[in-house]
């Protein structure tokens, strides 16, 4: 049983890399399977606890646990919690990965990780050929690949796998991510300063001058347009924080709420600043506890893990790598393995017998809930795909039948609700039936009920109400628009 338990825990090292490999597909089914795998491992961990078992906790673990509780409160109080549920589960899985990582054996078998690294590198080269020089690998964005690579470089240097570290350093350079390169430069300067007694600056003067010149070159070539966009997104995130400063809007809410504040063509589903997005997502209480916990991780982390974590956090000031599910999972995994040498170790005493059955019921319960949620979203995925397939065949009536049945079963699915608007609008364009136009308007109203912060839908409804001459509905819409939208 003990051997099985250890092998089970060691599987946690593979899940962040599975997430990286499959992230670019954007397939919710894979996301749900990976989430369930993490929760299942955690449930097994709880279920297999017994007298004399050891439970490891990091220093300042109280801040970690309080952060989890506040994030749960933030989710339950969020006005868009029905939209962010899957994302939030993935976020909670990051905490679980950290907890399980600090229980792993001291040495990780890198032979299980090498196939993932090879796949990422090959995919990076392939994506460069397909996308005309853009190195995205298995991910959707070069900056995300750069963020992940920063953490991998730290892991490889720590295990003295210098060739692998060099390969991923080259990948970071090829992504042309200014934020990543600047973060590596700054951390390199910090490393040189910390180890200045062991580094002969005179002998390495040429190297330091070259690094300084590269740093100056990077700063000079920063894209001003990109910087301005980031400053705007940061401003919208601050606006969100000001409105809900205590518990925020909920994890990943910027994607669904940010249009409350702007009507620009330059959109983003991320703030491009992890710290500001954390503030707007969870509020000031979470931010204080979480930042202090991260500080304690950096303080007690060992070797080059510390420098890679610092570099990743510096990079996250300019970009969104840590806000992606794959980046978050790998970040939390590296946090876990970086502090394994400095942990509180608690022994489960004989008193555990009194609560063992409750712990096992809880473990079984979270597995059942995860499976139920996965089944629900699998069902939604296949229903949505079936509707789109019927739409592509222009079989709109059959699509509507599937759609109405789907909305009865999943009334808060924004994807299914969007399909209803699209079908009725296509029917109106095809036959010019007034009833189809009215149905498309009703569908837009339902979408606003699910997410009242989507600015573009208000504009579209205004045009449609004006077109059909419904002044009363138009007046009511404008009133709601003033309530839910800012900067009109």
C-alpha positions in Angstrom: 0.0 0.0 0.0 2.8 2.4 0.9 4.5 1.8 -2.5 1.2 2.3 -4.3 0.7 5.5 -2.4 4.2 6.9 -3.4 3.8 6.0 -7.0 0.4 7.7 -7.0 1.9 10.9 -5.6 4.6 10.9 -8.2 2.0 11.1 -11.0 1.4 14.7 -9.9 4.6 15.7 -11.7 3.2 14.6 -15.0 -0.1 16.5 -14.9 1.3 20.0 -15.4 3.2 18.8 -18.5 0.0 17.1 -19.8 -1.7 20.4 -19.4 1.0 22.2 -21.4 0.9 19.7 -24.2 -2.8 19.8 -24.6 -3.5 23.5 -23.7 -3.3 24.7 -27.2 -6.1 22.5 -28.4 -8.6 24.5 -26.3 -10.7 21.3 -25.8 -12.8 21.5 -22.7 -13.0 17.7 -22.6 -9.3 17.5 -22.0 -9.5 20.2 -19.4 -12.2 18.3 -17.5 -10.3 15.0 -17.7 -7.1 16.7 -16.3 -9.1 18.4 -13.6 -10.6 15.1 -12.6 -7.2 13.5 -12.5 -5.9 16.1 -10.1 -8.9 15.8 -7.8 -8.8 12.0 -8.0 -5.2 11.9 -6.8 -6.1 14.3 -4.0 -9.0 12.1 -3.0 -6.8 9.0 -3.0 -4.3 10.9 -0.8 -7.0 11.7 1.7 -8.5 8.2 1.5 -5.2 6.5 2.1 -4.3 8.5 5.2 -4.0 6.4 8.3 -2.4 6.4 11.7 1.3 7.4 11.7 1.0 8.8 8.1 2.9 12.1 7.6 1.3 15.3 6.4 3.7 17.9 5.0 2.9 21.6 5.1 5.0 24.5 3.9 6.1 27.4 6.2 3.3 30.0 6.6 0.8 27.4 5.4 -1.9 29.3 7.3 -1.7 32.0 4.6 -2.1 29.4 1.9 -5.2 27.9 3.5 -6.8 31.3 4.2 -6.1 32.2 0.5 -8.0 29.1 -0.6 -11.0 30.0 1.7 -11.1 33.6 0.4 -11.0 32.4 -3.2 -14.0 30.2 -2.5 -15.9 33.1 -1.0 -14.9 35.2 -4.0 -16.4 32.5 -6.3 -19.7 32.1 -4.5 -20.1 35.9 -4.3 -19.2 36.5 -8.0 -22.1 37.8 -10.2 -20.7 35.7 -13.1 -20.0 32.4 -11.2 -22.1 30.4 -13.6 -19.7 31.4 -16.4 -16.4 30.9 -14.5 -17.0 27.5 -12.9 -14.7 25.4 -15.1 -11.9 27.9 -14.9 -12.3 28.1 -11.1 -12.0 24.4 -10.7 -8.8 24.4 -12.7 -7.6 27.2 -10.4 -8.3 25.1 -7.3 -6.5 22.2 -8.9 -3.3 24.3 -8.8 -3.5 24.5 -5.0 -4.0 20.7 -4.9 -0.9 20.2 -7.2 1.1 22.3 -4.7 -0.1 20.2 -1.7 0.7 16.9 -3.4 4.0 18.1 -4.8 5.4 18.7 -1.3 4.6 15.1 -0.5 6.5 13.7 -3.4 9.8 11.7 -3.1 12.9 13.8 -2.9 14.0 12.9 -6.4 11.8 13.2 -9.5 12.3 10.7 -12.3 13.0 13.0 -15.2 12.8 10.2 -17.7 9.0 10.5 -17.5 9.2 14.2 -18.2 11.7 14.1 -21.1 9.0 12.9 -23.7 6.9 16.0 -22.8 10.0 18.3 -23.2 10.8 16.7 -26.6 7.3 17.2 -27.7 7.2 20.8 -26.7 10.5 21.6 -28.5 9.5 19.7 -31.7 6.1 21.5 -31.6 7.8 24.8 -31.2 9.9 24.3 -34.3 6.9 23.0 -36.2 4.8 26.0 -35.2 7.5 28.4 -36.4 7.4 26.8 -39.9 3.6 26.9 -40.0 3.1 30.4 -38.4 6.0 32.1 -40.2 8.4 32.4 -37.4 6.0 32.5 -34.4 7.2 30.0 -31.8 4.0 29.0 -29.9 4.6 25.2 -29.6 1.7 23.4 -28.1 0.4 26.7 -26.7 -1.5 29.5 -28.3 0.8 32.4 -27.5 4.6 33.0 -27.6 4.5 34.7 -24.2 2.9 31.7 -22.6 5.6 29.4 -24.0 8.2 31.8 -22.7 6.7 31.7 -19.2 6.5 27.9 -19.1 10.1 27.8 -20.5 11.4 30.0 -17.7 10.2 27.5 -15.1 11.5 24.5 -17.1 15.0 26.2 -17.3 15.0 26.5 -13.5 14.1 22.8 -13.1 16.7 21.6 -15.5 19.5 23.7 -14.0 18.5 22.5 -10.5 18.9 18.9 -11.8 22.1 19.8 -13.7 20.6 19.0 -17.0 22.3 22.0 -18.7 21.7 21.0 -22.3 17.9 21.0 -21.6 18.2 24.3 -19.9 20.1 25.7 -22.8 17.5 24.4 -25.3 14.6 26.1 -23.4 16.7 29.3 -23.0 17.0 29.4 -26.8 13.3 28.9 -27.1 12.7 31.9 -24.8 14.9 34.0 -27.1 13.1 32.7 -30.2 9.7 33.6 -28.7 10.9 37.2 -28.7 9.0 37.8 -25.5 10.5 41.1 -24.2 8.9 40.6 -20.8 10.5 37.1 -20.5 13.9 38.3 -21.6 13.9 41.3 -19.4 12.9 39.1 -16.4 15.8 36.7 -17.1 18.2 39.7 -17.4 17.0 41.2 -14.1 17.2 37.8 -12.3 20.7 37.3 -13.8 21.8 40.6 -12.3 20.2 39.6 -9.0 22.1 36.3 -9.0 25.4 38.0 -9.8 24.8 40.4 -7.0 23.9 37.7 -4.5 27.0 35.7 -5.5 29.3 38.7 -6.0 31.9 37.3 -3.5 32.3 34.2 -5.7 32.3 36.0 -9.0 35.3 37.9 -10.3 33.8 40.9 -11.9 36.9 41.9 -13.7 37.4 38.6 -15.4 33.7 38.6 -16.4 33.5 42.2 -17.3 33.1 41.5 -21.0 30.2 39.1 -20.3 28.5 41.7 -18.0 28.9 44.4 -20.6 27.3 42.1 -23.3 24.4 41.4 -20.9 24.0 45.1 -20.2 24.0 45.9 -24.0 21.4 43.2 -24.7 19.3 44.5 -21.8 19.5 48.0 -23.3 18.6 46.7 -26.7 15.5 44.9 -25.4 14.3 48.0 -23.5 14.8 50.1 -26.6 12.8 47.7 -28.8 9.8 47.5 -26.6 6.6 47.9 -28.7 5.0 51.2 -27.5 1.7 50.1 -28.9 1.8 46.9 -26.9 2.7 48.8 -23.8 -0.2 51.3 -24.2 -2.6 48.4 -24.6 -1.3 46.8 -21.4 -1.7 50.1 -19.6 -5.3 50.3 -20.7 -6.0 46.7 -19.6 -4.3 47.5 -16.2 -6.6 50.5 -15.8 -9.7 48.4 -16.5 -8.6 45.8 -13.9 -8.1 48.6 -11.4 -11.6 49.9 -12.2 -12.9 46.4 -11.5 -11.0 46.2 -8.2 -12.4 49.6 -7.1 -16.0 48.3 -7.5 -15.5 45.1 -5.6 -12.4 45.6 -3.4 -13.0 43.0 -0.8 -13.7 39.8 -2.6 -13.4 40.8 -6.3 -15.3 39.5 -9.2 -14.2 35.9 -9.2 -11.4 34.0 -10.9 -10.9 34.8 -14.6 -13.8 37.3 -14.5 -11.8 39.9 -16.5 -12.7 37.9 -19.6 -16.4 38.5 -19.0 -16.6 41.8 -17.1 -13.9 44.0 -18.6 -16.2 45.2 -21.4 -18.2 46.9 -18.7 -15.4 49.6 -18.8 -14.4 50.0 -22.5 -15.6 49.6 -26.0 -12.4 49.4 -27.9 -11.5 47.1 -30.7 -8.3 46.0 -28.9 -9.7 43.2 -26.6 -8.0 40.8 -24.2 -9.2 38.0 -22.0 -6.3 38.7 -19.6 -5.1 41.8 -17.8 -1.4 41.1 -18.8 -0.4 41.7 -15.2 -0.8 38.8 -12.8 -0.8 41.0 -9.7 -3.5 43.4 -10.9 -5.6 40.5 -12.2 -5.4 38.9 -8.8 -6.6 42.1 -7.2 -9.6 42.4 -9.5 -10.4 38.6 -9.4 -10.2 38.1 -5.6 -9.9 41.4 -3.9 -7.5 42.9 -1.4 -7.8 40.2 1.3 -6.8 37.4 -0.9 -4.0 39.6 -2.4 -2.4 40.3 1.0 -2.5 36.7 2.2 -1.4 35.2 -1.2 1.4 37.7 -1.9 2.8 37.0 1.6 2.6 33.3 1.0 4.5 33.7 -2.3 7.1 35.7 -0.5 7.5 32.8 2.0 7.9 30.4 -0.9 10.7 32.5 -2.4 12.3 32.9 1.0 12.4 29.1 1.7 12.8 27.8 -1.8 16.1 26.1 -2.8 18.7 26.5 -5.5 17.7 27.6 -9.0 14.0 27.0 -8.3 14.1 30.3 -6.5 15.5 32.2 -9.4 13.1 30.7 -11.9 10.1 31.5 -9.7 11.4 35.1 -9.3 11.8 35.4 -13.1 8.4 33.9 -13.7 6.8 36.5 -11.3 8.7 39.4 -12.9 7.5 38.2 -16.3 4.0 38.0 -14.9 4.1 41.7 -14.2 4.0 42.2 -17.9 2.1 39.2 -19.2 -0.4 36.5 -18.4 1.5 33.2 -18.4 0.6 32.4 -14.7 -3.1 33.1 -15.5 -3.3 30.3 -18.0 -4.2 26.9 -16.6 -1.0 25.2 -17.8 1.2 28.1 -16.6 -0.6 28.1 -13.2 -0.3 24.4 -12.7 3.4 24.3 -13.6 4.1 27.4 -11.4 2.4 25.7 -8.4 4.2 22.5 -9.0 7.6 24.2 -9.1 6.6 26.1 -5.9 5.9 22.8 -4.3 9.1 21.0 -5.2 11.2 24.1 -4.4 10.3 24.0 -0.7 10.4 20.2 0.0 13.6 20.6 2.1 11.9 23.0 4.5 8.6 21.7 5.6 6.5 21.2 8.7 5.9 17.4 9.0 2.9 16.3 11.1 2.3 12.8 12.2 -1.3 11.5 12.1 -2.1 10.4 15.6 -4.4 7.7 17.0 -7.2 10.3 17.3 -7.5 10.2 13.6 -9.6 7.1 13.9 -12.5 9.2 15.1 -12.6 11.3 12.0 -11.2 8.9 9.4 -14.7 8.0 8.1 -15.6 11.7 7.7 -12.4 12.3 5.8 -13.0 9.4 3.5 -16.6 10.5 2.9 -15.3 14.0 2.0 -12.7 12.4 -0.4 -15.4 10.3 -2.0 -17.7 13.3 -2.2 -15.3 15.6 -4.1 -14.7 12.8 -6.5 -18.4 12.4 -7.1 -18.8 16.2 -7.5 -15.9 16.4 -10.0 -17.3 13.5 -12.0 -20.8 15.0 -12.0 -19.5 18.4 -13.1 -17.4 16.7 -15.8 -20.4 14.8 -17.1 -22.4 18.0 -17.2 -19.9 19.9 -19.3 -19.2 16.9 -21.5 -22.9 16.8 -22.2 -22.8 20.6 -23.0 -19.9 20.1 -25.3 -21.6 17.4 -27.4 -24.9 19.3 -27.5 -23.1 22.5 -28.6 -21.2 20.6 -31.3 -24.4 18.9 -32.5 -26.1 22.3 -32.8 -23.2 23.8 -34.7 -23.1 20.7 -37.0 -26.9 21.2 -37.8 -26.3 24.9 -38.3 -23.6 24.2 -40.8 -26.0 21.9 -42.6 -28.6 24.7 -42.5 -31.0 22.4 -40.8 -32.1 25.2 -38.4 -35.3 23.6 -37.2 -33.5 20.5 -36.0 -30.9 22.7 -34.4 -33.5 24.6 -32.5 -35.1 21.5 -31.2 -31.7 20.3 -29.8 -31.1 23.8 -28.5 -34.3 24.2 -26.6 -33.9 20.8 -25.0 -30.4 21.8 -24.0 -31.5 25.1 -22.5 -34.1 23.3 -20.4 -31.3 21.1 -19.0 -28.6 23.7 -18.8 -30.4 27.1 -18.6 -27.2 29.0 -17.6 -25.1 27.9 -20.5 -23.9 31.0 -22.3 -22.6 29.0 -25.3 -26.0 27.4 -25.9 -27.8 30.7 -25.5 -25.5 32.3 -28.0 -26.3 29.5 -30.5 -30.0 30.4 -30.2 -29.4 34.0 -31.1 -27.2 32.9 -34.1 -29.9 30.5 -35.4 -32.7 33.0 -35.2 -30.6 35.7 -36.8 -29.6 33.4 -39.7 -33.3 32.5 -40.1 -34.2 36.2 -40.2 -31.6 36.9 -42.8 -32.8 33.9 -44.9 -36.6 34.5 -44.8 -37.0 38.0 -43.4 -39.7 36.8 -41.0 -40.5 39.3 -38.3 -41.0 36.5 -35.7 -37.4 35.4 -36.2 -36.2 38.9 -35.6 -38.2 39.1 -32.4 -36.8 35.7 -31.3 -33.2 36.9 -32.0 -33.9 40.0 -29.9 -35.2 37.8 -27.1 -32.1 35.6 -27.4 -29.9 38.7 -27.0 -31.9 39.7 -23.9 -31.3 36.2 -22.4 -27.6 36.5 -23.1 -27.6 39.8 -21.2 -29.4 38.1 -18.4 -26.5 35.6 -18.2 -23.8 38.3 -18.6 -25.1 41.9 -18.1 -21.6 43.4 -18.6 -21.2 42.6 -22.3 -21.1 46.1 -23.9 -21.4 45.0 -27.6 -24.7 43.3 -27.1 -26.3 46.4 -25.7 -25.2 48.3 -28.8 -26.7 45.6 -31.0 -30.0 45.5 -29.1 -30.2 49.3 -29.3 -30.0 49.1 -33.1 -32.6 46.3 -33.3 -35.1 48.0 -31.0 -34.6 51.2 -33.0 -35.1 49.3 -36.2 -38.4 47.7 -35.1 -39.6 50.9 -33.4 -39.9 49.5 -29.9 -39.2 52.8 -27.9 -40.3 51.3 -24.6 -37.9 48.4 -24.7 -35.2 50.8 -26.0 -35.7 53.1 -23.1 -35.6 50.2 -20.6 -32.4 48.9 -22.3 -30.7 52.3 -22.0 -31.6 52.4 -18.3 -30.0 49.0 -17.7 -27.0 50.0 -19.8 -26.4 52.9 -17.4 -26.5 50.5 -14.5 -24.2 47.8 -15.8 -21.8 49.7 -18.1 -19.3 52.4 -17.2 -17.7 55.1 -19.2 -20.7 55.5 -21.6 
